[in-house]
Amino acid sequence: METMRKGVILFFFFNVSLVAKSATIYWDGGGGDGLWSTSSNWVGDVLPGASDDILLDNAFLSGNYQVTLPNSAVSLLSLRISPIAGNSIRLIMPSSNIITTNAFVTTGLGYTVIIDNGGVFENSAGVTSGTNFTIADTFQINNGGRYIHKTRSGHAGWTSRLSRFSGTEYGVFEFDVSGGSYAVSTSSNRIYGTLELSSLKAGGTQVYTSNAGGILTINGNLILNSGVTYSYTPPAATITFVVNNDVLISPSAIFDLCASGSNSMFFQAKGNFVIDGIMRESGNTADFVLNGSSIQSISGVGSIQNSVALT
């Protein structure tokens, strides 16, 4: 009898654990409107919940597609955007979402947001303050994936969780904001894969600044698109800014290595340097050092101005 009772108890807890176990929820686009909040867009016609892992792929819907998040808060264990080769899947936080805190939350362990090749996560939330993302553990942008920050929401609290593993060097973190100058986080010796600064949302001209925290390392490429001014102010004496691959400064873009203050800086690039805009220093001394382990090229029709020393 005692043995039977123990067996019943074990069976009970086993079944409870099955019920509590998370499920992977897939997109099939059955609703036809591209909205996250339409239940018929999900396999089984059930909206994903806080205890679910979400996979946006091509298992149930072929080709390219787009998913728009709701104006209400979304909480889940994890998210992965993983189209098959040659396809694109884009997840959008719309401008109509004005939740300043916890508009999108992951609570799982490990890689709770993964963007694979062809995947795009566009954060276009219409907020001017706060931090609308809360991402647990690690955020991984694999080569060919892209996160676009098109909002004035903060990002410093969760960019510290960007994966630095091999295979993320050309995963793009793009800033494309509007509404005046915007600070790109360099706190806690920030490391990005590929960092891209754009001005499209601002109408063709946008200023980005960095002035805090420590060494900034770009494992992939640093790209300044047309109309961008990036003003970097060294936060300490003789700081180092490292780009492990190429630097591309587009026409009408300006890279101010040492924008102000009395600190000096060393800007190191280990790949090629394409300058069709302007590189300069407006504050103290700035050294531009080409220190790759293979042949590096300098090309373009732009200029290096003021007292930037090239080594």
C-alpha positions as a Markdown table, in Angstrom:
| # | Residue | x | y | z |
|---|---|---|---|---|
| 1 | Met | 0.0 | 0.0 | 0.0 |
| 2 | Glu | 2.8 | 2.4 | 0.9 |
| 3 | Thr | 4.6 | 1.6 | -2.3 |
| 4 | Met | 1.4 | 2.3 | -4.3 |
| 5 | Arg | 1.0 | 5.6 | -2.5 |
| 6 | Lys | 4.6 | 6.6 | -3.3 |
| 7 | Gly | 4.0 | 5.6 | -6.9 |
| 8 | Val | 0.9 | 7.8 | -7.1 |
| 9 | Ile | 2.7 | 10.7 | -5.7 |
| 10 | Leu | 5.6 | 10.3 | -8.1 |
| 11 | Phe | 3.2 | 10.0 | -11.0 |
| 12 | Phe | 1.4 | 13.2 | -9.8 |
| 13 | Phe | 4.7 | 15.3 | -9.7 |
| 14 | Phe | 5.8 | 13.9 | -13.0 |
| 15 | Asn | 2.6 | 15.0 | -14.7 |
| 16 | Val | 2.8 | 18.4 | -13.0 |
| 17 | Ser | 6.3 | 18.8 | -14.3 |
| 18 | Leu | 5.0 | 18.0 | -17.8 |
| 19 | Val | 2.3 | 20.6 | -17.5 |
| 20 | Ala | 4.7 | 23.3 | -16.2 |
| 21 | Lys | 7.3 | 22.6 | -18.9 |
| 22 | Ser | 7.7 | 25.3 | -21.5 |
| 23 | Ala | 6.4 | 24.9 | -25.1 |
| 24 | Thr | 8.0 | 26.1 | -28.3 |
| 25 | Ile | 5.4 | 28.1 | -30.2 |
| 26 | Tyr | 5.7 | 28.5 | -34.0 |
| 27 | Trp | 4.3 | 31.0 | -36.5 |
| 28 | Asp | 2.2 | 29.9 | -39.4 |
| 29 | Gly | 0.6 | 33.2 | -40.4 |
| 30 | Gly | -2.8 | 31.7 | -40.7 |
| 31 | Gly | -4.5 | 34.9 | -39.7 |
| 32 | Gly | -3.1 | 36.7 | -42.7 |
| 33 | Asp | -2.6 | 40.0 | -40.9 |
| 34 | Gly | 1.0 | 39.7 | -39.6 |
| 35 | Leu | 0.0 | 40.6 | -36.1 |
| 36 | Trp | 1.5 | 38.9 | -33.0 |
| 37 | Ser | -1.8 | 39.3 | -31.2 |
| 38 | Thr | -3.9 | 37.3 | -33.7 |
| 39 | Ser | -4.2 | 33.8 | -32.3 |
| 40 | Ser | -4.8 | 32.2 | -35.7 |
| 41 | Asn | -1.3 | 33.3 | -36.8 |
| 42 | Trp | 0.2 | 30.7 | -34.4 |
| 43 | Val | 0.3 | 27.0 | -34.8 |
| 44 | Gly | -2.6 | 25.6 | -32.8 |
| 45 | Asp | -4.3 | 29.0 | -32.9 |
| 46 | Val | -3.1 | 29.8 | -29.3 |
| 47 | Leu | -1.3 | 33.0 | -28.4 |
| 48 | Pro | 2.1 | 32.5 | -26.9 |
| 49 | Gly | 2.5 | 33.2 | -23.2 |
| 50 | Ala | 5.1 | 34.0 | -20.6 |
| 51 | Ser | 6.1 | 30.4 | -20.2 |
| 52 | Asp | 6.8 | 29.8 | -23.9 |
| 53 | Asp | 9.8 | 29.8 | -26.2 |
| 54 | Ile | 9.0 | 31.5 | -29.5 |
| 55 | Leu | 10.5 | 30.4 | -32.8 |
| 56 | Leu | 9.9 | 32.5 | -35.9 |
| 57 | Asp | 11.2 | 30.4 | -38.8 |
| 58 | Asn | 10.0 | 28.8 | -42.1 |
| 59 | Ala | 8.8 | 25.4 | -40.7 |
| 60 | Phe | 5.1 | 26.3 | -41.2 |
| 61 | Leu | 5.3 | 29.4 | -43.5 |
| 62 | Ser | 7.7 | 29.6 | -46.4 |
| 63 | Gly | 9.3 | 32.8 | -47.8 |
| 64 | Asn | 9.8 | 36.2 | -46.3 |
| 65 | Tyr | 7.4 | 37.5 | -43.8 |
| 66 | Gln | 6.9 | 40.2 | -41.1 |
| 67 | Val | 5.4 | 40.1 | -37.6 |
| 68 | Thr | 4.3 | 43.1 | -35.7 |
| 69 | Leu | 4.2 | 43.1 | -31.9 |
| 70 | Pro | 1.2 | 44.6 | -30.1 |
| 71 | Asn | 0.9 | 47.9 | -28.2 |
| 72 | Ser | 0.6 | 45.9 | -25.0 |
| 73 | Ala | 3.5 | 44.3 | -23.1 |
| 74 | Val | 4.9 | 40.9 | -24.2 |
| 75 | Ser | 6.6 | 38.5 | -21.9 |
| 76 | Leu | 8.1 | 35.2 | -22.9 |
| 77 | Leu | 10.9 | 32.8 | -22.0 |
| 78 | Ser | 12.9 | 33.2 | -25.2 |
| 79 | Leu | 12.8 | 34.3 | -28.8 |
| 80 | Arg | 14.6 | 33.1 | -31.9 |
| 81 | Ile | 14.3 | 34.5 | -35.4 |
| 82 | Ser | 15.7 | 31.9 | -37.8 |
| 83 | Pro | 14.7 | 32.0 | -41.5 |
| 84 | Ile | 16.1 | 29.4 | -43.9 |
| 85 | Ala | 18.9 | 30.6 | -46.2 |
| 86 | Gly | 17.9 | 33.3 | -48.6 |
| 87 | Asn | 14.8 | 34.4 | -46.7 |
| 88 | Ser | 14.1 | 37.3 | -44.4 |
| 89 | Ile | 11.9 | 37.4 | -41.2 |
| 90 | Arg | 11.4 | 40.7 | -39.5 |
| 91 | Leu | 9.9 | 41.3 | -36.1 |
| 92 | Ile | 8.7 | 44.9 | -35.4 |
| 93 | Met | 8.0 | 46.8 | -32.3 |
| 94 | Pro | 5.7 | 49.5 | -33.8 |
| 95 | Ser | 5.9 | 53.2 | -33.2 |
| 96 | Ser | 2.4 | 53.0 | -31.7 |
| 97 | Asn | 3.9 | 51.1 | -28.7 |
| 98 | Ile | 4.6 | 53.7 | -26.0 |
| 99 | Ile | 5.3 | 51.5 | -23.1 |
| 100 | Thr | 8.5 | 52.9 | -21.5 |
| 101 | Thr | 9.4 | 49.9 | -19.3 |
| 102 | Asn | 9.1 | 46.1 | -20.0 |
| 103 | Ala | 7.3 | 46.4 | -23.3 |
| 104 | Phe | 9.3 | 43.3 | -24.3 |
| 105 | Val | 10.6 | 40.9 | -21.7 |
| 106 | Thr | 12.5 | 37.6 | -21.8 |
| 107 | Thr | 12.8 | 35.6 | -18.6 |
| 108 | Gly | 14.6 | 32.4 | -19.6 |
| 109 | Leu | 18.1 | 31.2 | -19.2 |
| 110 | Gly | 20.9 | 31.1 | -21.8 |
| 111 | Tyr | 20.4 | 32.8 | -25.1 |
| 112 | Thr | 17.0 | 34.3 | -24.6 |
| 113 | Val | 17.0 | 36.4 | -27.8 |
| 114 | Ile | 18.8 | 34.9 | -30.9 |
| 115 | Ile | 18.7 | 36.6 | -34.3 |
| 116 | Asp | 20.1 | 34.3 | -37.0 |
| 117 | Asn | 21.1 | 35.1 | -40.6 |
| 118 | Gly | 18.3 | 36.8 | -42.4 |
| 119 | Gly | 16.5 | 37.7 | -39.2 |
| 120 | Val | 15.7 | 41.3 | -38.2 |
| 121 | Phe | 14.4 | 42.7 | -35.0 |
| 122 | Glu | 13.3 | 46.3 | -35.4 |
| 123 | Asn | 12.6 | 48.3 | -32.3 |
| 124 | Ser | 10.6 | 51.4 | -33.5 |
| 125 | Ala | 8.7 | 52.0 | -30.3 |
| 126 | Gly | 7.4 | 55.6 | -30.0 |
| 127 | Val | 9.0 | 56.4 | -26.6 |
| 128 | Thr | 11.4 | 59.1 | -25.7 |
| 129 | Ser | 12.6 | 57.8 | -22.4 |
| 130 | Gly | 12.8 | 54.6 | -20.3 |
| 131 | Thr | 14.1 | 51.2 | -21.4 |
| 132 | Asn | 11.4 | 49.3 | -23.1 |
| 133 | Phe | 13.4 | 46.0 | -23.4 |
| 134 | Thr | 14.3 | 43.7 | -20.5 |
| 135 | Ile | 16.3 | 40.8 | -21.8 |
| 136 | Ala | 17.4 | 38.1 | -19.4 |
| 137 | Asp | 20.8 | 36.4 | -19.8 |
| 138 | Thr | 22.3 | 36.6 | -23.3 |
| 139 | Phe | 21.3 | 38.4 | -26.5 |
| 140 | Gln | 23.0 | 36.8 | -29.6 |
| 141 | Ile | 23.0 | 38.4 | -33.0 |
| 142 | Asn | 24.6 | 35.9 | -35.3 |
| 143 | Asn | 26.4 | 36.7 | -38.6 |
| 144 | Gly | 23.8 | 38.0 | -41.0 |
| 145 | Gly | 21.3 | 38.9 | -38.3 |
| 146 | Arg | 20.4 | 42.5 | -37.5 |
| 147 | Tyr | 18.9 | 44.4 | -34.5 |
| 148 | Ile | 17.8 | 48.0 | -35.4 |
| 149 | His | 17.3 | 50.5 | -32.6 |
| 150 | Lys | 14.9 | 53.0 | -34.1 |
| 151 | Thr | 13.7 | 54.4 | -30.7 |
| 152 | Arg | 14.8 | 56.9 | -28.1 |
| 153 | Ser | 14.4 | 54.1 | -25.5 |
| 154 | Gly | 17.6 | 53.3 | -23.5 |
| 155 | His | 19.8 | 50.3 | -24.3 |
| 156 | Ala | 22.8 | 50.4 | -21.9 |
| 157 | Gly | 21.2 | 48.0 | -19.4 |
| 158 | Trp | 20.9 | 45.1 | -21.9 |
| 159 | Thr | 23.6 | 45.6 | -24.5 |
| 160 | Ser | 26.0 | 44.4 | -21.8 |
| 161 | Arg | 24.5 | 41.0 | -22.5 |
| 162 | Leu | 25.4 | 40.9 | -26.2 |
| 163 | Ser | 27.2 | 37.6 | -27.1 |
| 164 | Arg | 30.8 | 38.0 | -28.0 |
| 165 | Phe | 31.4 | 34.4 | -29.3 |
| 166 | Ser | 32.8 | 33.6 | -32.7 |
| 167 | Gly | 30.1 | 33.8 | -35.4 |
| 168 | Thr | 28.6 | 37.1 | -34.1 |
| 169 | Glu | 31.3 | 39.5 | -35.5 |
| 170 | Tyr | 29.0 | 40.4 | -38.5 |
| 171 | Gly | 25.8 | 40.4 | -36.5 |
| 172 | Val | 24.7 | 44.0 | -36.9 |
| 173 | Phe | 23.6 | 46.3 | -34.1 |
| 174 | Glu | 22.2 | 49.3 | -35.9 |
| 175 | Phe | 21.2 | 52.7 | -34.4 |
| 176 | Asp | 18.8 | 54.7 | -36.5 |
| 177 | Val | 17.1 | 57.2 | -34.2 |
| 178 | Ser | 15.7 | 60.7 | -34.5 |
| 179 | Gly | 15.0 | 63.6 | -32.2 |
| 180 | Gly | 18.4 | 65.2 | -31.4 |
| 181 | Ser | 21.8 | 63.7 | -30.4 |
| 182 | Tyr | 21.7 | 60.2 | -29.0 |
| 183 | Ala | 24.3 | 58.5 | -26.8 |
| 184 | Val | 25.6 | 55.1 | -27.8 |
| 185 | Ser | 26.5 | 53.1 | -24.8 |
| 186 | Thr | 30.2 | 52.4 | -24.2 |
| 187 | Ser | 29.9 | 51.7 | -20.5 |
| 188 | Ser | 31.6 | 48.7 | -18.8 |
| 189 | Asn | 34.0 | 48.3 | -21.8 |
| 190 | Arg | 31.1 | 47.6 | -24.2 |
| 191 | Ile | 31.6 | 45.0 | -27.0 |
| 192 | Tyr | 29.5 | 45.0 | -30.2 |
| 193 | Gly | 29.7 | 42.7 | -33.2 |
| 194 | Thr | 29.2 | 45.1 | -36.1 |
| 195 | Leu | 28.1 | 48.6 | -35.1 |
| 196 | Glu | 26.2 | 50.6 | -37.7 |
| 197 | Leu | 25.1 | 54.2 | -37.3 |
| 198 | Ser | 22.4 | 55.6 | -39.6 |
| 199 | Ser | 20.4 | 58.8 | -40.2 |
| 200 | Leu | 17.4 | 57.6 | -42.2 |
| 201 | Lys | 14.8 | 58.0 | -39.5 |
| 202 | Ala | 16.1 | 61.5 | -38.7 |
| 203 | Gly | 15.7 | 62.6 | -42.3 |
| 204 | Gly | 19.3 | 62.3 | -43.3 |
| 205 | Thr | 21.2 | 64.0 | -40.5 |
| 206 | Gln | 21.8 | 62.5 | -37.0 |
| 207 | Val | 24.4 | 63.0 | -34.2 |
| 208 | Tyr | 25.6 | 60.1 | -32.0 |
| 209 | Thr | 27.8 | 60.5 | -29.0 |
| 210 | Ser | 29.8 | 58.3 | -26.6 |
| 211 | Asn | 31.6 | 59.6 | -23.6 |
| 212 | Ala | 31.4 | 57.1 | -20.7 |
| 213 | Gly | 32.6 | 53.9 | -19.3 |
| 214 | Gly | 35.7 | 52.5 | -20.9 |
| 215 | Ile | 37.2 | 50.9 | -23.9 |
| 216 | Leu | 34.8 | 50.3 | -26.8 |
| 217 | Thr | 35.5 | 47.2 | -28.9 |
| 218 | Ile | 33.9 | 46.4 | -32.3 |
| 219 | Asn | 34.6 | 42.7 | -33.2 |
| 220 | Gly | 33.3 | 43.2 | -36.7 |
| 221 | Asn | 32.9 | 46.4 | -38.7 |
| 222 | Leu | 32.3 | 50.0 | -37.7 |
| 223 | Ile | 29.9 | 51.6 | -40.3 |
| 224 | Leu | 29.0 | 55.3 | -40.3 |
| 225 | Asn | 26.3 | 55.9 | -43.0 |
| 226 | Ser | 25.7 | 59.1 | -44.8 |
| 227 | Gly | 24.6 | 62.1 | -42.7 |
| 228 | Val | 25.9 | 60.6 | -39.4 |
| 229 | Thr | 28.2 | 62.5 | -37.0 |
| 230 | Tyr | 29.7 | 60.3 | -34.4 |
| 231 | Ser | 31.4 | 62.3 | -31.6 |
| 232 | Tyr | 33.5 | 60.1 | -29.3 |
| 233 | Thr | 34.8 | 61.8 | -26.1 |
| 234 | Pro | 37.5 | 59.6 | -24.3 |
| 235 | Pro | 36.2 | 59.0 | -20.8 |
| 236 | Ala | 39.7 | 58.6 | -19.3 |
| 237 | Ala | 43.3 | 59.6 | -20.1 |
| 238 | Thr | 44.7 | 57.8 | -23.2 |
| 239 | Ile | 41.7 | 55.5 | -23.9 |
| 240 | Thr | 41.7 | 52.9 | -26.7 |
| 241 | Phe | 38.9 | 52.3 | -29.2 |
| 242 | Val | 39.3 | 49.0 | -31.1 |
| 243 | Val | 37.8 | 47.8 | -34.4 |
| 244 | Asn | 38.8 | 44.3 | -35.2 |
| 245 | Asn | 37.8 | 44.5 | -38.9 |
| 246 | Asp | 36.9 | 47.3 | -41.3 |
| 247 | Val | 36.0 | 50.9 | -40.8 |
| 248 | Leu | 33.6 | 52.5 | -43.3 |
| 249 | Ile | 32.9 | 56.3 | -43.2 |
| 250 | Ser | 30.3 | 57.1 | -45.9 |
| 251 | Pro | 30.0 | 60.4 | -47.8 |
| 252 | Ser | 28.8 | 63.3 | -45.6 |
| 253 | Ala | 29.5 | 61.2 | -42.5 |
| 254 | Ile | 31.9 | 62.6 | -39.8 |
| 255 | Phe | 33.8 | 60.6 | -37.2 |
| 256 | Asp | 35.2 | 62.9 | -34.5 |
| 257 | Leu | 37.7 | 60.6 | -32.7 |
| 258 | Cys | 38.3 | 63.0 | -29.8 |
| 259 | Ala | 35.3 | 65.4 | -29.7 |
| 260 | Ser | 36.2 | 67.3 | -26.6 |
| 261 | Gly | 38.0 | 67.3 | -23.3 |
| 262 | Ser | 41.7 | 66.9 | -22.3 |
| 263 | Asn | 41.9 | 63.2 | -22.6 |
| 264 | Ser | 43.7 | 61.6 | -25.6 |
| 265 | Met | 42.8 | 58.4 | -27.4 |
| 266 | Phe | 44.1 | 55.6 | -29.7 |
| 267 | Phe | 41.8 | 54.4 | -32.4 |
| 268 | Gln | 42.9 | 51.0 | -33.6 |
| 269 | Ala | 41.6 | 49.3 | -36.8 |
| 270 | Lys | 42.7 | 45.8 | -37.8 |
| 271 | Gly | 41.0 | 45.7 | -41.2 |
| 272 | Asn | 40.6 | 48.1 | -44.2 |
| 273 | Phe | 39.8 | 51.8 | -43.9 |
| 274 | Val | 37.3 | 53.3 | -46.4 |
| 275 | Ile | 36.9 | 57.0 | -45.9 |
| 276 | Asp | 34.5 | 58.9 | -48.2 |
| 277 | Gly | 33.5 | 61.3 | -45.4 |
| 278 | Ile | 35.6 | 63.0 | -42.7 |
| 279 | Met | 37.7 | 61.7 | -39.7 |
| 280 | Arg | 38.9 | 64.4 | -37.3 |
| 281 | Glu | 39.6 | 65.4 | -33.7 |
| 282 | Ser | 38.1 | 68.5 | -32.1 |
| 283 | Gly | 39.6 | 68.0 | -28.6 |
| 284 | Asn | 42.9 | 66.6 | -27.5 |
| 285 | Thr | 45.2 | 64.4 | -29.5 |
| 286 | Ala | 44.0 | 61.3 | -31.4 |
| 287 | Asp | 46.1 | 58.6 | -32.9 |
| 288 | Phe | 44.6 | 56.4 | -35.7 |
| 289 | Val | 46.6 | 53.1 | -35.7 |
| 290 | Leu | 46.4 | 50.5 | -38.4 |
| 291 | Asn | 47.6 | 47.4 | -36.6 |
| 292 | Gly | 46.2 | 44.3 | -38.3 |
| 293 | Ser | 48.0 | 41.1 | -38.9 |
| 294 | Ser | 47.6 | 41.1 | -42.7 |
| 295 | Ile | 47.7 | 43.7 | -45.5 |
| 296 | Gln | 45.3 | 46.7 | -44.9 |
| 297 | Ser | 44.1 | 49.2 | -47.4 |
| 298 | Ile | 43.1 | 52.8 | -47.2 |
| 299 | Ser | 40.7 | 54.0 | -49.9 |
| 300 | Gly | 38.0 | 56.6 | -50.6 |
| 301 | Val | 37.8 | 60.3 | -51.4 |
| 302 | Gly | 37.3 | 61.7 | -47.9 |
| 303 | Ser | 39.8 | 63.4 | -45.6 |
| 304 | Ile | 41.5 | 63.1 | -42.3 |
| 305 | Gln | 41.5 | 66.5 | -40.6 |
| 306 | Asn | 43.0 | 68.5 | -37.7 |
| 307 | Ser | 45.7 | 66.7 | -35.7 |
| 308 | Val | 44.8 | 63.1 | -36.2 |
| 309 | Ala | 48.1 | 61.1 | -36.4 |
| 310 | Leu | 48.1 | 58.1 | -38.7 |
| 311 | Thr | 50.4 | 55.2 | -37.7 |
